[in-house]
Structures are given as C-alpha cells and as structure tokens.
C-alpha cells in the first residue's frame, strides 16, 4: 500500500493523545503525513519547553489535545487549552511555549 499517512495504524480507531508521550525536558514530534503542500504532525512539549518564534510559508492550525499552551502570533499572545484550536497565518512570526505540558496536532497547509 502506498499511503500518504505514516506512523499510524490503518483501519483502527485511534486516540491522538495516545500516539505521543511526554518526555521530561523535551519536545517530541511524530509526523503523520507530509507532502509538499501539507504537513500533519503530533507534538508533545514538557513544561517549560517551546518552539521558538519563526515564520512559515503556510498557514498552521494548532489543535491542543491535552494541557495548555501559550501561543504568540505577531504581537498577540493567546492561552489555548485542550479542545481549542488556533490558526497561525503564514508569513507572521509565531512561537509556542508550554506553561504546563501539552500535546498538539499541527496541520500546516502551504500556498
């Protein structure tokens, strides 16, 4: 089978929270799908960890699965909790920080 999805089981009900674990003092990622225009990745960030401010060429949707994140988009800071979603527009600096540990599903769609 030639699938665009990887690192997940097919034809099985999955809980995204269970597909990635926390590691003390680390940011962990697990790519679910990646092609030139779309990237879907699970992340877990331990408390105090983050993803530094950067710019991407695609719009990025963050879905918080567990915990809470502080997300900066341009000059705005958002506290996003489990069950909530935020979209970070392309070409605007953004970054994330774990005030408490959290898991997220990141979907980036490039122009």
Backbone torsions as a table, in degrees:
resi	resn	phi	psi	omega
1	UNK	NA	130.2	178.7
2	UNK	-105.3	94.5	-174.0
3	UNK	-110.1	153.1	175.1
4	UNK	-82.0	-18.8	177.8
5	UNK	-89.0	146.6	178.1
6	UNK	-145.2	163.7	177.0
7	UNK	63.6	22.0	174.8
8	UNK	-141.2	153.8	177.0
9	UNK	-83.0	144.1	178.3
10	UNK	-93.7	157.9	176.0
11	UNK	52.7	43.4	180.0
12	UNK	-148.2	139.7	175.0
13	UNK	-71.5	127.4	-176.6
14	UNK	-117.8	144.9	170.5
15	UNK	-107.1	113.2	-175.3
16	UNK	-57.3	-34.3	177.8
17	UNK	-58.9	-33.9	-177.1
18	UNK	-79.9	-11.7	-176.7
19	UNK	-84.1	-8.2	179.3
20	UNK	-145.1	140.9	-178.2
21	UNK	-113.9	165.5	174.8
22	UNK	-84.4	144.7	173.2
23	UNK	-127.7	129.7	-176.5
24	UNK	-55.7	126.8	175.4
25	UNK	71.0	18.6	-174.7
26	UNK	-132.9	160.3	167.4
27	UNK	-107.4	123.6	-178.6
28	UNK	-114.2	139.5	176.9
29	UNK	-130.9	152.0	178.1
30	UNK	-141.7	109.0	-179.3
31	UNK	-72.2	131.0	179.3
32	UNK	-101.6	-38.6	177.7
33	UNK	-155.9	143.8	179.4
34	UNK	-153.8	117.0	170.3
35	UNK	-132.8	178.0	-173.3
36	UNK	-60.5	-29.5	-176.0
37	UNK	-105.1	-10.8	-176.9
38	UNK	-141.4	138.7	175.6
39	UNK	-136.1	126.4	177.5
40	UNK	-122.3	121.1	-174.5
41	UNK	-139.4	137.0	170.6
42	UNK	-89.6	141.7	176.6
43	UNK	-132.3	147.5	164.9
44	UNK	-128.8	135.7	179.7
45	UNK	-126.7	127.4	176.3
46	UNK	-74.9	156.9	179.5
47	UNK	-52.2	132.9	179.1
48	UNK	89.6	-12.1	178.3
49	UNK	-87.4	166.3	179.4
50	UNK	-163.2	176.7	172.0
51	UNK	-119.1	116.1	-172.3
52	UNK	-63.0	159.1	-178.6
53	UNK	-58.9	131.5	-178.7
54	UNK	-153.5	173.9	178.4
55	UNK	-122.9	140.3	177.0
56	UNK	-121.4	160.2	179.9
57	UNK	-89.2	3.9	179.1
58	UNK	-132.7	160.0	174.1
59	UNK	-74.2	139.5	-175.9
60	UNK	-122.3	125.4	177.0
61	UNK	-105.0	124.6	178.2
62	UNK	-107.2	124.7	175.2
63	UNK	-114.0	115.0	-179.7
64	UNK	-80.1	122.7	-177.4
65	UNK	-95.6	-31.1	-176.0
66	UNK	-154.6	143.7	177.0
67	UNK	75.9	-152.1	-177.5
68	UNK	-150.2	147.8	-178.7
69	UNK	-127.8	150.1	168.6
70	UNK	-101.4	118.2	-175.5
71	UNK	-117.3	127.7	178.5
72	UNK	-106.9	128.1	175.8
73	UNK	-126.7	111.6	-174.5
74	UNK	61.5	-123.6	179.5
75	UNK	-97.0	5.0	-175.9
76	UNK	-103.3	139.4	178.8
77	UNK	-115.8	131.9	-178.3
78	UNK	-125.0	137.9	171.3
79	UNK	-100.8	115.3	-173.7
80	UNK	-117.1	129.8	-174.1
81	UNK	-114.4	169.4	178.9
82	UNK	-49.3	132.6	-179.2
83	UNK	91.4	-7.1	-179.4
84	UNK	-106.3	157.5	-176.5
85	UNK	-134.0	146.4	173.6
86	UNK	-141.0	146.4	178.4
87	UNK	-110.6	128.0	179.1
88	UNK	-102.1	113.8	-176.7
89	UNK	-68.2	151.9	177.9
90	UNK	-63.1	156.3	174.3
91	UNK	63.6	12.8	173.3
92	UNK	-116.9	127.8	-178.6
93	UNK	-57.2	136.4	177.9
94	UNK	-147.6	156.1	178.6
95	UNK	-157.7	167.4	-177.2
96	UNK	-133.7	146.8	175.6
97	UNK	-139.3	140.0	-179.8
98	UNK	-93.2	97.6	172.6
99	UNK	-69.2	-30.0	166.6
100	UNK	-137.1	162.9	-177.6
101	UNK	-64.3	148.2	179.7
102	UNK	-151.9	160.0	174.7
103	UNK	-120.9	145.6	179.1
104	UNK	-144.9	155.3	169.1
105	UNK	-106.6	121.5	-179.3
106	UNK	-108.3	124.5	176.4
107	UNK	-119.5	118.5	178.8
108	UNK	-112.1	127.3	177.4
109	UNK	-117.9	118.0	-176.0
110	UNK	-92.2	150.8	-178.4
111	UNK	-75.9	NA	NA
